[in-house]
């Protein structure tokens, strides 16, 4: 992609994103003429293709961001037609992300129906994964429910391709942390339902490990307690850590489940995860509790000593406690 073509493409996408006429932004009539020819949806896609496929990571991110903004001014028909025909995963992701953001911004969830069809029906797993990734950074759980497309992450996590399942995990992580900052009960409950539906134990463990659990309801917290006995050790560790973040109303039940499993489970990493969650739930009150646990597993004497030393400092926030502990 030549430098001049890149500049024209960026100018055209910028003009679309600002809602203006592309030719007004150019200094020369030659550039204006070239830009006018470039600035329909199909031409924009062709002009973007090389940059999205072979550009630097920074250029790819920039082009995808511009597509998201430009889509507000581009006609639906051109975007939908392009999405249905496109076979390049990088372009599918860029156009799909533009459509998803447009659907969310304009409160028109039906716009993502074609995107969801590609996510479940396309024969290329790379395209299916790209279609899933294009939902990232939106309130996709709610958007999919509103679209009434009979496709949600519980269905997508059953895809046979690992890259599609990884895209689901990453979408849920980003939505939890960046869209809702861990405060959405709907998202937390939906993500845990996806973990429960996953036949891939590693994917389920990754979902649980990445999830903020402060907004979980009681039944979901009980499922985490049951997951402490799962055959998958990674899920046991993830569930143990997740229980440490539940709301104060669920803390007593979580504490009981963790202590029961600490006594029964001889896996070192599971017990370490349980100690971390007990420290988070109990804070300074965990010191006598940890003293009482010394006889259960002598291998964890150093871990108990480290937690007790940190908790006795009376640090006011869990982030400070965890950082101090990890530094030891």
GIDADA-V91173 format. One record per helix or strand of 2 or more residues. SS is the DSSP state (h for helix, s for strand). FROM is the first residue (numbers start at 1). LEN is the number of residues. Records with the same first field share a line. If there is no record, write none. Layout:
SS = FROM-LEN, FROM-LEN
//
This chain:
h = 3-15, 22-4, 29-10, 41-14, 57-14, 76-10, 89-17, 109-13, 125-9, 140-8, 153-4, 162-18, 185-13, 201-10, 218-10, 233-11, 248-17, 268-25, 298-14, 318-9
//
